[in-house]
Amino acid sequence: MSAHRTIVLFEDDGWRELYPLTLARPVYELRYGISVFLTKAKYTFDGSKILLHTRKYLQEVEAESRPEYQINDLSGVDSPLLFLNGRLIYTNDTHRLAEGDDAILVNSDGELIGARISSVPDALKSKVENGEPLTKDDFGKLPTEEVDAKLFHHLWELVHENGSEIVREYERFGKKGIYGKVYDGAHLVGDEIFIGEGAVIQPGVVLDAEEGPIYIDEGAVIMANSTVVGPAFIGKGSKIKIGAKIYENVSIGPICKIGSEVDESIVHSYANKQHDGFLGHAYVAPWVNLGAGVSNSDLKNNYSTVKVFLAPDRKVNTGSMFVGLMIGDHSKAGINTMFNTGTVVGVAANVFGAGFPPKFVPSFAWGGASGFVTHQFDKAVETARRVMARRKVELTDAYRRMLQHIFEMTADERKDF
C-alpha cells in the first residue's frame, strides 16, 4: 500500500488526563518544544491532507481557529487514511507510520497509536461526526501491528521533555542566523541561535546557547539585561521584559509578556507573567495573567515525588520530584499569590490572597486560601472578552458556548469546594 495517505488526527479518552489545558482545546493543540502537535503532524507528513477530530463542544471554536481544516468530517477523502492519536510523541521517524498495509497500530504497552485504513466503517464515521473520543474497537477487525511509538499522558511529561523537543525541532527546521536587530552590547554565546525577522535583542541581553539552541521567532523583543539560556524558544511577538531570567528547557509561545524567573516551563501563548516571581516546571494556558510577585514551588521540602490532583478526589503520583503549576485558560492570580508544588488550577479561576491556595482549584472558582465561591459565568466571560480584545482577538459566540460547556461540565468540582 502506498505511504501517501490522508492524515486524521483524533482524540481518545486520554484528553482527560491532560487537565486543565485540554478543557479548552484538542490534545493536538498543546505546545511542546517549538510548535503545537498539529504543526508537527503538518511538517512530518508534508504534502498530505490533514483532517481533525475533536470533542463535539470544541468543534466550533476549532473550526474558527483552523478554517482550512475539515473537522469531524471525513467526506471527500479520495485516498487511504492514517488515523493518528493526537497524543503521539513525534520523532524523526514518525512519517514511517504511514507505510504498510491496513492495520490497527499499537505500541508495546498496547496503547492505540492509530490505524491505517482504506475505507471508513459506518460506525467509525458516526463517532467522528459526533465528536466522540475513539477507541481500538472503532477500527473494526483489522490486524494489529506493533509499532515503535509513544504517547504522552500528562502535562508534566511534556514539561520534562520540552528541552529535547526544542533541540529536535531546531535541528529539523535547520534555521540558523540573525535576521532581526541585535544591538551593540548584547552577547550571543554559541552558534545555535536563530533570530527571526523583526525580532529585537536589546543592549545587555545574554543569549547563551552553549548547552542548547535558542530560537527567537519573528517580532519577538528581548529587552535590556535579560538572559535566555538554551534550549529555549521565544514565540512570535512575545516580549521578554527587562532583567528577566529565562533558564533552559523553556518554551514561550506567541504574544506573551514574561518578566520573571522561568525554568523548564511551557507558556502556551497569549499569557502574561510580566513581573518578578518564579515559574518552574509549569504549564501555563493562554489568557492567563500571573500578577506581581506570583511564584510557584516545583520541589517539595522533603524531596519526595510530587502528587497532583486531576480532580478534587483523584490524586496522581507523578513519579517526579519536579512539578510546578498547571493553570488553565483565562485564570488569574493576584499579587504575591503562592502556589504549592504541583498545583492545578482550572479554567477561568481567580486566585488571590495570603497563604497557599489548595493544590486543586476548580474551573470558575473565585478566592484563595481562606475559601472560594463560584466565579459568576457572565462576569468571567466579560473579563475574558476584555482581555482578548486587548490583543485584537474576538470572543465569538462559539467561544462563549465552549466556556458555558466547561462551566457546566465542571460544576461538580465546585460543589463541595
DOLUMPA-613833 format. One record per residue (C-alpha): residue in one letter; x, y, z. Coordinates in steps of 0.25 Angstrom, whole numbers, plus 5000, padded with zeros to 4 digits. Example, Ala and Ser with C-alpha at 12.3 -4.5 7.8 and 13.67 -1.06 7.14 Angstrom:
2
residu: A	px: 5049	py: 4982	pz: 5031 .
residu: S	px: 5055	py: 4996	pz: 5029 .
//
This chain:
417
residu: M	px: 5000	py: 5000	pz: 5000 .
residu: S	px: 5005	py: 5014	pz: 4997 .
residu: A	px: 5010	py: 5022	pz: 5008 .
residu: H	px: 5003	py: 5034	pz: 5003 .
residu: R	px: 4990	py: 5035	pz: 5012 .
residu: T	px: 4981	py: 5046	pz: 5017 .
residu: I	px: 4984	py: 5048	pz: 5032 .
residu: V	px: 4973	py: 5049	pz: 5042 .
residu: L	px: 4978	py: 5054	pz: 5056 .
residu: F	px: 4968	py: 5048	pz: 5066 .
residu: E	px: 4965	py: 5049	pz: 5081 .
residu: D	px: 4963	py: 5038	pz: 5091 .
residu: D	px: 4959	py: 5038	pz: 5105 .
residu: G	px: 4974	py: 5041	pz: 5109 .
residu: W	px: 4970	py: 5056	pz: 5108 .
residu: R	px: 4964	py: 5055	pz: 5122 .
residu: E	px: 4978	py: 5053	pz: 5128 .
residu: L	px: 4983	py: 5066	pz: 5122 .
residu: Y	px: 4974	py: 5074	pz: 5131 .
residu: P	px: 4973	py: 5086	pz: 5131 .
residu: L	px: 4979	py: 5090	pz: 5117 .
residu: T	px: 4970	py: 5081	pz: 5109 .
residu: L	px: 4957	py: 5086	pz: 5115 .
residu: A	px: 4958	py: 5097	pz: 5104 .
residu: R	px: 4966	py: 5091	pz: 5093 .
residu: P	px: 4968	py: 5078	pz: 5086 .
residu: V	px: 4981	py: 5070	pz: 5090 .
residu: Y	px: 4988	py: 5073	pz: 5077 .
residu: E	px: 4987	py: 5088	pz: 5080 .
residu: L	px: 4996	py: 5086	pz: 5092 .
residu: R	px: 5010	py: 5093	pz: 5091 .
residu: Y	px: 5023	py: 5085	pz: 5093 .
residu: G	px: 5036	py: 5089	pz: 5088 .
residu: I	px: 5035	py: 5100	pz: 5077 .
residu: S	px: 5021	py: 5096	pz: 5072 .
residu: V	px: 5008	py: 5090	pz: 5075 .
residu: F	px: 5005	py: 5076	pz: 5071 .
residu: L	px: 4997	py: 5079	pz: 5059 .
residu: T	px: 5008	py: 5087	pz: 5053 .
residu: K	px: 5018	py: 5075	pz: 5056 .
residu: A	px: 5008	py: 5066	pz: 5048 .
residu: K	px: 5008	py: 5076	pz: 5037 .
residu: Y	px: 5023	py: 5076	pz: 5035 .
residu: T	px: 5024	py: 5061	pz: 5037 .
residu: F	px: 5014	py: 5058	pz: 5027 .
residu: D	px: 5018	py: 5069	pz: 5017 .
residu: G	px: 5008	py: 5069	pz: 5005 .
residu: S	px: 4998	py: 5060	pz: 5012 .
residu: K	px: 4984	py: 5065	pz: 5014 .
residu: I	px: 4981	py: 5066	pz: 5029 .
residu: L	px: 4967	py: 5065	pz: 5035 .
residu: L	px: 4964	py: 5067	pz: 5050 .
residu: H	px: 4955	py: 5060	pz: 5060 .
residu: T	px: 4951	py: 5066	pz: 5074 .
residu: R	px: 4941	py: 5066	pz: 5084 .
residu: K	px: 4927	py: 5072	pz: 5080 .
residu: Y	px: 4928	py: 5084	pz: 5089 .
residu: L	px: 4941	py: 5089	pz: 5084 .
residu: Q	px: 4937	py: 5087	pz: 5069 .
residu: E	px: 4932	py: 5101	pz: 5066 .
residu: V	px: 4944	py: 5108	pz: 5073 .
residu: E	px: 4954	py: 5099	pz: 5066 .
residu: A	px: 4947	py: 5102	pz: 5053 .
residu: E	px: 4948	py: 5117	pz: 5055 .
residu: S	px: 4963	py: 5116	pz: 5058 .
residu: R	px: 4966	py: 5106	pz: 5047 .
residu: P	px: 4957	py: 5109	pz: 5036 .
residu: E	px: 4966	py: 5102	pz: 5026 .
residu: Y	px: 4963	py: 5088	pz: 5032 .
residu: Q	px: 4952	py: 5079	pz: 5032 .
residu: I	px: 4947	py: 5076	pz: 5046 .
residu: N	px: 4939	py: 5063	pz: 5050 .
residu: D	px: 4937	py: 5062	pz: 5035 .
residu: L	px: 4942	py: 5050	pz: 5026 .
residu: S	px: 4935	py: 5054	pz: 5014 .
residu: G	px: 4942	py: 5056	pz: 5000 .
residu: V	px: 4954	py: 5047	pz: 5004 .
residu: D	px: 4960	py: 5040	pz: 4992 .
residu: S	px: 4972	py: 5033	pz: 4998 .
residu: P	px: 4975	py: 5023	pz: 5009 .
residu: L	px: 4975	py: 5029	pz: 5023 .
residu: L	px: 4985	py: 5029	pz: 5034 .
residu: F	px: 4978	py: 5032	pz: 5047 .
residu: L	px: 4988	py: 5037	pz: 5057 .
residu: N	px: 4985	py: 5039	pz: 5072 .
residu: G	px: 4986	py: 5053	pz: 5076 .
residu: R	px: 4995	py: 5050	pz: 5088 .
residu: L	px: 5006	py: 5044	pz: 5079 .
residu: I	px: 5020	py: 5048	pz: 5082 .
residu: Y	px: 5027	py: 5051	pz: 5069 .
residu: T	px: 5041	py: 5047	pz: 5065 .
residu: N	px: 5049	py: 5048	pz: 5052 .
residu: D	px: 5043	py: 5034	pz: 5048 .
residu: T	px: 5029	py: 5037	pz: 5051 .
residu: H	px: 5026	py: 5038	pz: 5036 .
residu: R	px: 5028	py: 5023	pz: 5034 .
residu: L	px: 5015	py: 5020	pz: 5042 .
residu: A	px: 5008	py: 5023	pz: 5028 .
residu: E	px: 5016	py: 5011	pz: 5021 .
residu: G	px: 5010	py: 4998	pz: 5021 .
residu: D	px: 4996	py: 4990	pz: 5019 .
residu: D	px: 4984	py: 4994	pz: 5027 .
residu: A	px: 4985	py: 4991	pz: 5042 .
residu: I	px: 4982	py: 4996	pz: 5056 .
residu: L	px: 4995	py: 5002	pz: 5061 .
residu: V	px: 4998	py: 4999	pz: 5076 .
residu: N	px: 5011	py: 5001	pz: 5084 .
residu: S	px: 5018	py: 4991	pz: 5093 .
residu: D	px: 5008	py: 4995	pz: 5104 .
residu: G	px: 4996	py: 4992	pz: 5095 .
residu: E	px: 4992	py: 5007	pz: 5094 .
residu: L	px: 4985	py: 5012	pz: 5082 .
residu: I	px: 4995	py: 5019	pz: 5073 .
residu: G	px: 4986	py: 5020	pz: 5061 .
residu: A	px: 4981	py: 5012	pz: 5049 .
residu: R	px: 4984	py: 5010	pz: 5034 .
residu: I	px: 4970	py: 5008	pz: 5027 .
residu: S	px: 4966	py: 5008	pz: 5013 .
residu: S	px: 4951	py: 5010	pz: 5015 .
residu: V	px: 4943	py: 5016	pz: 5027 .
residu: P	px: 4933	py: 5007	pz: 5034 .
residu: D	px: 4920	py: 5014	pz: 5037 .
residu: A	px: 4921	py: 5013	pz: 5052 .
residu: L	px: 4935	py: 5020	pz: 5051 .
residu: K	px: 4929	py: 5031	pz: 5042 .
residu: S	px: 4918	py: 5033	pz: 5052 .
residu: K	px: 4927	py: 5034	pz: 5064 .
residu: V	px: 4936	py: 5044	pz: 5057 .
residu: E	px: 4924	py: 5053	pz: 5052 .
residu: N	px: 4918	py: 5052	pz: 5067 .
residu: G	px: 4932	py: 5057	pz: 5073 .
residu: E	px: 4933	py: 5045	pz: 5082 .
residu: P	px: 4947	py: 5040	pz: 5086 .
residu: L	px: 4951	py: 5028	pz: 5078 .
residu: T	px: 4956	py: 5014	pz: 5083 .
residu: K	px: 4963	py: 5002	pz: 5077 .
residu: D	px: 4949	py: 4995	pz: 5075 .
residu: D	px: 4944	py: 5006	pz: 5066 .
residu: F	px: 4954	py: 5002	pz: 5055 .
residu: G	px: 4947	py: 4988	pz: 5053 .
residu: K	px: 4954	py: 4975	pz: 5051 .
residu: L	px: 4967	py: 4980	pz: 5045 .
residu: P	px: 4980	py: 4972	pz: 5049 .
residu: T	px: 4988	py: 4979	pz: 5060 .
residu: E	px: 5002	py: 4983	pz: 5057 .
residu: E	px: 5012	py: 4987	pz: 5068 .
residu: V	px: 5020	py: 5000	pz: 5065 .
residu: D	px: 5031	py: 5007	pz: 5072 .
residu: A	px: 5023	py: 5020	pz: 5077 .
residu: K	px: 5020	py: 5027	pz: 5090 .
residu: L	px: 5008	py: 5035	pz: 5095 .
residu: F	px: 5009	py: 5046	pz: 5105 .
residu: H	px: 4999	py: 5044	pz: 5117 .
residu: H	px: 5001	py: 5056	pz: 5126 .
residu: L	px: 5005	py: 5071	pz: 5124 .
residu: W	px: 5017	py: 5069	pz: 5133 .
residu: E	px: 5023	py: 5059	pz: 5123 .
residu: L	px: 5023	py: 5070	pz: 5113 .
residu: V	px: 5030	py: 5080	pz: 5122 .
residu: H	px: 5040	py: 5070	pz: 5126 .
residu: E	px: 5044	py: 5066	pz: 5111 .
residu: N	px: 5042	py: 5080	pz: 5106 .
residu: G	px: 5057	py: 5083	pz: 5104 .
residu: S	px: 5060	py: 5071	pz: 5096 .
residu: E	px: 5048	py: 5074	pz: 5087 .
residu: I	px: 5053	py: 5089	pz: 5085 .
residu: V	px: 5066	py: 5082	pz: 5081 .
residu: R	px: 5060	py: 5072	pz: 5071 .
residu: E	px: 5051	py: 5083	pz: 5064 .
residu: Y	px: 5062	py: 5093	pz: 5064 .
residu: E	px: 5071	py: 5083	pz: 5056 .
residu: R	px: 5059	py: 5079	pz: 5048 .
residu: F	px: 5055	py: 5093	pz: 5043 .
residu: G	px: 5070	py: 5096	pz: 5040 .
residu: K	px: 5069	py: 5110	pz: 5043 .
residu: K	px: 5081	py: 5118	pz: 5048 .
residu: G	px: 5086	py: 5132	pz: 5046 .
residu: I	px: 5082	py: 5146	pz: 5051 .
residu: Y	px: 5071	py: 5153	pz: 5043 .
residu: G	px: 5066	py: 5163	pz: 5053 .
residu: K	px: 5073	py: 5174	pz: 5060 .
residu: V	px: 5083	py: 5171	pz: 5071 .
residu: Y	px: 5088	py: 5184	pz: 5078 .
residu: D	px: 5103	py: 5186	pz: 5082 .
residu: G	px: 5105	py: 5181	pz: 5096 .
residu: A	px: 5097	py: 5169	pz: 5094 .
residu: H	px: 5104	py: 5156	pz: 5096 .
residu: L	px: 5102	py: 5144	pz: 5087 .
residu: V	px: 5109	py: 5131	pz: 5093 .
residu: G	px: 5110	py: 5119	pz: 5084 .
residu: D	px: 5106	py: 5117	pz: 5069 .
residu: E	px: 5092	py: 5110	pz: 5071 .
residu: I	px: 5084	py: 5123	pz: 5071 .
residu: F	px: 5073	py: 5127	pz: 5061 .
residu: I	px: 5067	py: 5141	pz: 5062 .
residu: G	px: 5055	py: 5143	pz: 5053 .
residu: E	px: 5052	py: 5156	pz: 5044 .
residu: G	px: 5047	py: 5167	pz: 5052 .
residu: A	px: 5052	py: 5162	pz: 5065 .
residu: V	px: 5060	py: 5171	pz: 5074 .
residu: I	px: 5071	py: 5168	pz: 5084 .
residu: Q	px: 5074	py: 5180	pz: 5093 .
residu: P	px: 5087	py: 5184	pz: 5100 .
residu: G	px: 5091	py: 5176	pz: 5111 .
residu: V	px: 5084	py: 5163	pz: 5107 .
residu: V	px: 5091	py: 5150	pz: 5108 .
residu: L	px: 5087	py: 5138	pz: 5099 .
residu: D	px: 5094	py: 5126	pz: 5104 .
residu: A	px: 5093	py: 5115	pz: 5094 .
residu: E	px: 5105	py: 5107	pz: 5099 .
residu: E	px: 5097	py: 5096	pz: 5104 .
residu: G	px: 5085	py: 5096	pz: 5095 .
residu: P	px: 5079	py: 5104	pz: 5083 .
residu: I	px: 5071	py: 5117	pz: 5085 .
residu: Y	px: 5060	py: 5120	pz: 5075 .
residu: I	px: 5055	py: 5135	pz: 5075 .
residu: D	px: 5043	py: 5136	pz: 5066 .
residu: E	px: 5039	py: 5147	pz: 5057 .
residu: G	px: 5035	py: 5160	pz: 5064 .
residu: A	px: 5040	py: 5156	pz: 5078 .
residu: V	px: 5046	py: 5166	pz: 5087 .
residu: I	px: 5057	py: 5162	pz: 5097 .
residu: M	px: 5058	py: 5175	pz: 5106 .
residu: A	px: 5071	py: 5180	pz: 5112 .
residu: N	px: 5079	py: 5172	pz: 5122 .
residu: S	px: 5071	py: 5159	pz: 5121 .
residu: T	px: 5077	py: 5145	pz: 5120 .
residu: V	px: 5072	py: 5134	pz: 5111 .
residu: V	px: 5079	py: 5120	pz: 5113 .
residu: G	px: 5077	py: 5109	pz: 5103 .
residu: P	px: 5070	py: 5101	pz: 5099 .
residu: A	px: 5059	py: 5111	pz: 5098 .
residu: F	px: 5048	py: 5116	pz: 5089 .
residu: I	px: 5042	py: 5130	pz: 5089 .
residu: G	px: 5030	py: 5131	pz: 5080 .
residu: K	px: 5025	py: 5142	pz: 5070 .
residu: G	px: 5022	py: 5155	pz: 5076 .
residu: S	px: 5026	py: 5151	pz: 5090 .
residu: K	px: 5033	py: 5161	pz: 5099 .
residu: I	px: 5043	py: 5157	pz: 5110 .
residu: K	px: 5044	py: 5169	pz: 5120 .
residu: I	px: 5056	py: 5176	pz: 5126 .
residu: G	px: 5065	py: 5167	pz: 5134 .
residu: A	px: 5057	py: 5154	pz: 5132 .
residu: K	px: 5064	py: 5141	pz: 5134 .
residu: I	px: 5059	py: 5130	pz: 5125 .
residu: Y	px: 5066	py: 5117	pz: 5128 .
residu: E	px: 5068	py: 5105	pz: 5119 .
residu: N	px: 5057	py: 5096	pz: 5114 .
residu: V	px: 5047	py: 5107	pz: 5113 .
residu: S	px: 5036	py: 5110	pz: 5102 .
residu: I	px: 5029	py: 5123	pz: 5102 .
residu: G	px: 5018	py: 5123	pz: 5091 .
residu: P	px: 5014	py: 5135	pz: 5083 .
residu: I	px: 5009	py: 5148	pz: 5089 .
residu: C	px: 5013	py: 5146	pz: 5103 .
residu: K	px: 5020	py: 5156	pz: 5113 .
residu: I	px: 5030	py: 5150	pz: 5122 .
residu: G	px: 5038	py: 5157	pz: 5132 .
residu: S	px: 5041	py: 5148	pz: 5143 .
residu: E	px: 5050	py: 5136	pz: 5146 .
residu: V	px: 5045	py: 5124	pz: 5138 .
residu: D	px: 5051	py: 5110	pz: 5138 .
residu: E	px: 5047	py: 5098	pz: 5130 .
residu: S	px: 5033	py: 5102	pz: 5127 .
residu: I	px: 5023	py: 5104	pz: 5115 .
residu: V	px: 5015	py: 5116	pz: 5113 .
residu: H	px: 5006	py: 5113	pz: 5102 .
residu: S	px: 5002	py: 5127	pz: 5096 .
residu: Y	px: 4995	py: 5140	pz: 5100 .
residu: A	px: 4999	py: 5139	pz: 5114 .
residu: N	px: 5006	py: 5149	pz: 5124 .
residu: K	px: 5016	py: 5147	pz: 5135 .
residu: Q	px: 5021	py: 5161	pz: 5134 .
residu: H	px: 5027	py: 5164	pz: 5148 .
residu: D	px: 5036	py: 5157	pz: 5158 .
residu: G	px: 5034	py: 5144	pz: 5163 .
residu: F	px: 5037	py: 5129	pz: 5160 .
residu: L	px: 5031	py: 5120	pz: 5150 .
residu: G	px: 5037	py: 5106	pz: 5150 .
residu: H	px: 5033	py: 5093	pz: 5143 .
residu: A	px: 5020	py: 5099	pz: 5140 .
residu: Y	px: 5010	py: 5099	pz: 5128 .
residu: V	px: 5002	py: 5112	pz: 5126 .
residu: A	px: 4990	py: 5112	pz: 5117 .
residu: P	px: 4986	py: 5124	pz: 5108 .
residu: W	px: 4980	py: 5137	pz: 5114 .
residu: V	px: 4986	py: 5134	pz: 5128 .
residu: N	px: 4991	py: 5146	pz: 5136 .
residu: L	px: 5000	py: 5144	pz: 5148 .
residu: G	px: 5002	py: 5157	pz: 5156 .
residu: A	px: 5014	py: 5163	pz: 5162 .
residu: G	px: 5021	py: 5154	pz: 5172 .
residu: V	px: 5014	py: 5141	pz: 5168 .
residu: S	px: 5022	py: 5129	pz: 5170 .
residu: N	px: 5020	py: 5114	pz: 5169 .
residu: S	px: 5028	py: 5103	pz: 5176 .
residu: D	px: 5033	py: 5092	pz: 5168 .
residu: L	px: 5041	py: 5084	pz: 5178 .
residu: K	px: 5036	py: 5079	pz: 5192 .
residu: N	px: 5044	py: 5081	pz: 5204 .
residu: N	px: 5046	py: 5067	pz: 5207 .
residu: Y	px: 5050	py: 5064	pz: 5192 .
residu: S	px: 5039	py: 5053	pz: 5191 .
residu: T	px: 5031	py: 5051	pz: 5178 .
residu: V	px: 5020	py: 5061	pz: 5175 .
residu: K	px: 5006	py: 5056	pz: 5175 .
residu: V	px: 4996	py: 5064	pz: 5166 .
residu: F	px: 4981	py: 5065	pz: 5167 .
residu: L	px: 4974	py: 5064	pz: 5154 .
residu: A	px: 4960	py: 5064	pz: 5161 .
residu: P	px: 4956	py: 5068	pz: 5175 .
residu: D	px: 4956	py: 5053	pz: 5179 .
residu: R	px: 4967	py: 5048	pz: 5169 .
residu: K	px: 4982	py: 5049	pz: 5173 .
residu: V	px: 4993	py: 5044	pz: 5163 .
residu: N	px: 5007	py: 5041	pz: 5167 .
residu: T	px: 5015	py: 5048	pz: 5156 .
residu: G	px: 5028	py: 5040	pz: 5160 .
residu: S	px: 5036	py: 5053	pz: 5159 .
residu: M	px: 5042	py: 5062	pz: 5169 .
residu: F	px: 5040	py: 5074	pz: 5160 .
residu: V	px: 5025	py: 5078	pz: 5156 .
residu: G	px: 5020	py: 5092	pz: 5157 .
residu: L	px: 5008	py: 5100	pz: 5154 .
residu: M	px: 4998	py: 5095	pz: 5143 .
residu: I	px: 4988	py: 5106	pz: 5140 .
residu: G	px: 4976	py: 5107	pz: 5130 .
residu: D	px: 4971	py: 5117	pz: 5121 .
residu: H	px: 4967	py: 5131	pz: 5126 .
residu: S	px: 4971	py: 5128	pz: 5140 .
residu: K	px: 4977	py: 5139	pz: 5148 .
residu: A	px: 4986	py: 5140	pz: 5160 .
residu: G	px: 4986	py: 5153	pz: 5169 .
residu: I	px: 4999	py: 5160	pz: 5174 .
residu: N	px: 5008	py: 5151	pz: 5182 .
residu: T	px: 5000	py: 5138	pz: 5181 .
residu: M	px: 5008	py: 5126	pz: 5185 .
residu: F	px: 5005	py: 5113	pz: 5178 .
residu: N	px: 5009	py: 5100	pz: 5185 .
residu: T	px: 5017	py: 5089	pz: 5178 .
residu: G	px: 5008	py: 5082	pz: 5167 .
residu: T	px: 4996	py: 5091	pz: 5168 .
residu: V	px: 4986	py: 5090	pz: 5157 .
residu: V	px: 4976	py: 5102	pz: 5154 .
residu: G	px: 4965	py: 5100	pz: 5144 .
residu: V	px: 4959	py: 5110	pz: 5134 .
residu: A	px: 4954	py: 5124	pz: 5138 .
residu: A	px: 4958	py: 5123	pz: 5152 .
residu: N	px: 4962	py: 5135	pz: 5160 .
residu: V	px: 4972	py: 5132	pz: 5171 .
residu: F	px: 4977	py: 5143	pz: 5181 .
residu: G	px: 4980	py: 5146	pz: 5196 .
residu: A	px: 4990	py: 5142	pz: 5206 .
residu: G	px: 4995	py: 5127	pz: 5209 .
residu: F	px: 4995	py: 5115	pz: 5199 .
residu: P	px: 4982	py: 5112	pz: 5192 .
residu: P	px: 4978	py: 5097	pz: 5191 .
residu: K	px: 4986	py: 5089	pz: 5181 .
residu: F	px: 4974	py: 5087	pz: 5173 .
residu: V	px: 4966	py: 5099	pz: 5169 .
residu: P	px: 4953	py: 5096	pz: 5161 .
residu: S	px: 4949	py: 5104	pz: 5148 .
residu: F	px: 4941	py: 5117	pz: 5150 .
residu: A	px: 4946	py: 5117	pz: 5165 .
residu: W	px: 4948	py: 5131	pz: 5172 .
residu: G	px: 4956	py: 5132	pz: 5184 .
residu: G	px: 4968	py: 5127	pz: 5191 .
residu: A	px: 4974	py: 5120	pz: 5204 .
residu: S	px: 4962	py: 5126	pz: 5212 .
residu: G	px: 4951	py: 5120	pz: 5203 .
residu: F	px: 4945	py: 5120	pz: 5189 .
residu: V	px: 4932	py: 5124	pz: 5183 .
residu: T	px: 4927	py: 5121	pz: 5169 .
residu: H	px: 4932	py: 5131	pz: 5159 .
residu: Q	px: 4919	py: 5137	pz: 5152 .
residu: F	px: 4919	py: 5132	pz: 5138 .
residu: D	px: 4915	py: 5145	pz: 5131 .
residu: K	px: 4925	py: 5153	pz: 5139 .
residu: A	px: 4936	py: 5143	pz: 5135 .
residu: V	px: 4932	py: 5144	pz: 5121 .
residu: E	px: 4932	py: 5159	pz: 5121 .
residu: T	px: 4946	py: 5159	pz: 5127 .
residu: A	px: 4951	py: 5149	pz: 5116 .
residu: R	px: 4945	py: 5158	pz: 5105 .
residu: R	px: 4953	py: 5170	pz: 5110 .
residu: V	px: 4966	py: 5162	pz: 5111 .
residu: M	px: 4964	py: 5156	pz: 5097 .
residu: A	px: 4960	py: 5170	pz: 5091 .
residu: R	px: 4974	py: 5176	pz: 5096 .
residu: R	px: 4981	py: 5166	pz: 5087 .
residu: K	px: 4971	py: 5169	pz: 5076 .
residu: V	px: 4965	py: 5155	pz: 5077 .
residu: E	px: 4949	py: 5154	pz: 5077 .
residu: L	px: 4942	py: 5145	pz: 5087 .
residu: T	px: 4932	py: 5139	pz: 5078 .
residu: D	px: 4918	py: 5133	pz: 5081 .
residu: A	px: 4924	py: 5119	pz: 5078 .
residu: Y	px: 4935	py: 5122	pz: 5089 .
residu: R	px: 4925	py: 5127	pz: 5099 .
residu: R	px: 4917	py: 5114	pz: 5097 .
residu: M	px: 4930	py: 5106	pz: 5099 .
residu: L	px: 4933	py: 5113	pz: 5112 .
residu: Q	px: 4918	py: 5111	pz: 5116 .
residu: H	px: 4920	py: 5096	pz: 5114 .
residu: I	px: 4933	py: 5096	pz: 5122 .
residu: F	px: 4925	py: 5103	pz: 5133 .
residu: E	px: 4914	py: 5093	pz: 5133 .
residu: M	px: 4923	py: 5081	pz: 5132 .
residu: T	px: 4932	py: 5085	pz: 5144 .
residu: A	px: 4920	py: 5088	pz: 5153 .
residu: D	px: 4922	py: 5076	pz: 5162 .
residu: E	px: 4937	py: 5080	pz: 5164 .
residu: R	px: 4931	py: 5093	pz: 5171 .
residu: K	px: 4920	py: 5086	pz: 5178 .
residu: D	px: 4927	py: 5084	pz: 5192 .
residu: F	px: 4939	py: 5093	pz: 5189 .
//
